[in-house]
Amino acid sequence: MTPLVTAAVLLAAVTHASWNAIAHRITDKLVGFTLISGGGLLIGLALVPFTAFPAAAAWPYLLASAVVHVAYYALLMTSFRLGDFGQAYPIARGSAPLVVTVLAAVFAHEVPGAWSAAGIAVSCLGLGGVSLWGLRGNRPDWAAIGAALATGLTIAAYTVLDGLGVRASHASLGYIAWLMAVQGAAVPAYMYARVRGDTVRLLRPYAALGLLGAFLSVAAYALVLWAQTRADLAPVAALRESSIIVGAAIGALFFKERFGAPRIVAAGLLVVGIGLMLHAA
C-alpha cells in the first residue's frame, strides 16, 4: 500500500460513496440502477476499441464476476429499498473486507503480515462501528440487514474474482471496459422486460443524474482494479471501504441522517488502520 495506491483507493472510496448516494436518491431503485448499469455498459463499449483485449486467462474471472455483479445490484437495490442509506450502505460495505481477507489468503495465497493484518483489523473495527451506529435506537429490520449482509458477500466475491482477473488480463483498462460491457446489459434488460414501452418515459426524468452515477461507478472501480494490480487484495478492500465514512457524511448532509460521535471515532480508527497499512509498505 504505497502512498500512490492509497490515494487512488481513497479517491475510489469518495466516488463510490457518491454513486451509491445517487442510486439511493432516485426514488425508483430499478430506474436508478438501470441508468447506472446501462451507463456503465455505454462507457465500457466506448472504451473497448481503445483498450487492449484481456488475456484469455482473465475471462473465466471476468464472466464469473459479471454474474456476481448482477446479484450485487439486485441485493443492493433490495437493501436500499428496505433500509435507510446510513444503515444499508455501512453494513453492505463493512461486512466485506474480512471476508476478502480470508478469500485472498485461500485463493490468492496472500496472507497479510503483522502490520497489514493490524491495519485491516483496526479499519474493520472502525467500519463495524459505523455499521452498528446505523442500527442504534431502532428495532432491527432483519430483512434489510439480511439483504445488506448478502450484498457484502457479493462484494467480497467479486473483489477477489476481479483482483485475480485483472492481474491475469495484463490490461487493467481493457478488463474494466469489458467487465462493464458484459455485466451492464442485465439490469436494463430486466427493466425493459417489466415495463416495455414505458422504459424511456420512466428513465427520462433521472437520465442526467443516473448517467453521472454511471461515470462515478466506472471511475471508482477502475481505480480499485488498478490498485489491485499493485497491492494485496485485503488491504485494498479494507481501504476502499472508507467509503462508509464518506457515505455517512453524505447521509448526514443530504439525507438528514445523524452523523454522531461514534462515527467520528470510527473515522479515527479507520485513519489509524490506514497508517498501519502504509507502515507495512
N, C-alpha and C positions, 0 to 999 in steps of 0.2 A: 504494500500500500504506500507508494511514493506520493509526494505532495501533488504531482500532476494527476495521478489516478484518483486520489482523494478528492481533488477539486472537481474532476469530471463526474464522479459519482454523486457528490453533493449537489452539483447543478442538475443532474438527473433527478435527484430527490425533489428539488423545487418544481421542476417541470412536471414530474409525475403527480405530485400532490395537486398541482394546478389543473391538470386534465381530469383528475378524479373529481375535483370540485365542480368543474364544468359539467361533467356527467351527472353529478348529483343535482346541480342547479336546474337542469332540463327536467321538467315535471314528468313527462312520459319517458320512462327509462329505456324502452325499446327504441324510441326515436333518437334519444341521445347516443345510445351505443351503436345504432345503425349508422349515424353520421360519423362517429369517431372511428368505427371499424371500417366503414366504407371509405372514409377519407384516407385511412391508412392503406387501403387497397390501391387507391389512386396514386398516392405518394410512392408506394412500392413499385407500381407499374411504370411510373415516370422515371424512377431511378434505375430500373433493370437494364435499359440499353447502355447506361454509362458506368456500370459496375462489372467487376469480374464475376464469372459464374462460379458458385460454390463447388468445391471438390466433391466427388461422388461420396466420399466417406461421411460428409456432413448431412446428406439428405435424409437418412433414417432419423437423425435427431431433429431435423427441421420439420419433417412431416409429423412426427410424434408431438413436437412442441405446438404445431398448429392445432392439432386436435385438443391438446390440453388448454391452449389459449381460448378456444371456443367454450370449453367448460368453465374456464375462469370468467369470461364475460357473462355467461348465464348466471353463475353464482354471485358475481359482483352486482349484477342488476337486482338479483333477489335480495341481497343483503342491504342494498341502498333503499329498496322499496320497503323493507320490513323495519329497518332501524335508522337512527339518526346518523348523519355523516360522521360526527365526532365519536360515535360508538363503533359503527361498522368498519370504517376505514382503519382505525388503530388495531382492531382485533385481527382483521384480514392481513394487514402488513406485519404486525408484530409477532404473529404466530409462525411466520415463515423462516426467519434466519436460523433458528436452532435446528429445524428440520433440514435446511440446506447444509448445515454443518455436518450432520450425520450422513446425508446422501453423498456429499462431496468426499467424505472420508471413505465411503464404501465404493463409489463408482469412479471417482477421480483420483483416489489414493492421496488426498490432500488432508493430512492430519495437522491441524494448526499447532504451532509452537506455543510456548508458555505465554509470551506477551500477546500474541494474536488471540489465543483462547481467552485470556483475561479480558482483552478488549471486546471480544464478541459477547462474553458473559455479562460484562458491565453494560454494554449497549442494549442487550436484550432485557436486562433488568429495567433500564430506563423505558424501553419500548413497552414492556409489560405493565409498567406503572401507568403509562398513558392509556393503555387498553383498559385497565381496571378502573381508572378515573372516569372513563366513559360510561361505566356501569353504576356509578355512585347514585345513591338515593332513589333508585328506580327498581321496581320489580323486574328481575331479569326476563327479557324476551328470548326464550330459548330457541325459538325458530330463527330469529335474527342472528343470535350468537352462533348457532349451528351453521347457518349459511356463511357467516363471516369466517369461521374456523375452516370450513370446507374450501372457501376461497383461498385461505392461507396455504392449504395443502397443494392446491393447483399452482400457486405462486412458487412454492418450493420445487415442485416437479418441473415446471418449465424453466426455472432458473438453472437447474442442473443440466437439463437437456440442452438448453441453448449455450450454456457455458462450454459443454463438450462439443456441441455442434459448431460453434463459431471458431473454436480452435482447430477443428478438423477441416474447416472450409477454406482456410488460407485467404479469406476475402471477407473481412468484417462487414463492409458496406454492402457487398453483394448478398451476404447472408441475411442482413436485416431487410433488404429490399425484397428478396424472395419470400421471406417469412411473412412480411406484411401482405404481399400479393397472394400468397396461398391461403392465409387464415382470414383475410379481410372480407371475403365474399359471404361467409356463413351467416352472420347476423343480418346484413341487408337482404339476403335471400329468404331468411326466415320471416322478416317483416313483410316482404312482398307477398309471400305465401299467405300471410294472415290478412293483409288489408288490400291487396291487389291495387285497384285503380286509385285508392286514396293515399298511396305512398307519397307521391310528390306533394300533395296538399298538406300532409302531416309533417313532412320534413322541412318545408319551405320556411316556416317562422323561425326555426332554430338553425338554419343552414350555416350561417356565418359562425355562430358560437360553436357548433359541432365540429366544423372543419378546423377551427382554431384548436379545439381539443385534440383532433386527429394529429395535427402538426406537433403539438406538445408531446403527445403519446409516442410518436415515432422518434422524436428527438431524444426523449428520456431513455427509451430502450436502446437506441443506437449508442448512446454514451455508456450505458451499462454493459452492452456486449463488447464494446471496445475495451472497457476496463477489465472484463473477464479474460481477455487475451493477455493481460499484463499483470494480473494478480490472482490469488486463490479465490475460489468461488464464495467461501463462507464470509470472509471479511467484506467483500464487495456487497454481499446480500445484507449483512448487518448494517453497513454504512448507508446503503441505498434506502433502508427503512427509516432513516432520519426524516424521510418524507412525512412520517407520522407527526413529527413536531410541526412541520410546515402545515400539514393538514389540520392540526389542532388550531394553529394560528388563523388559518383561513376560516375554519368553523366559527371561531370567535369573532372575526372581523365581518364576515359576510352572512353567516347563518345565525348570528346572535347566540352562539353556544359558549358557555363559560370556559375560559382557559384554566384559571386556578393555579394555586401554589404547587400542587402535586405535579402538574405538567411542567412547571418551571424546574422543579427538582429533577424530573425525568429528563428534561433537556440537558441539565448539567451532567447527569450520569452519561448521557449519550456523548457529550463532549469529552468526558474522561475516557470513555471507550475508544473514541476516535484517536485520542492521544496515545493510548496504549498500542493500538494497531499501527500507528505511524512509527512508534518506537521500535516495533518488531521489524519494520522495513529497514 
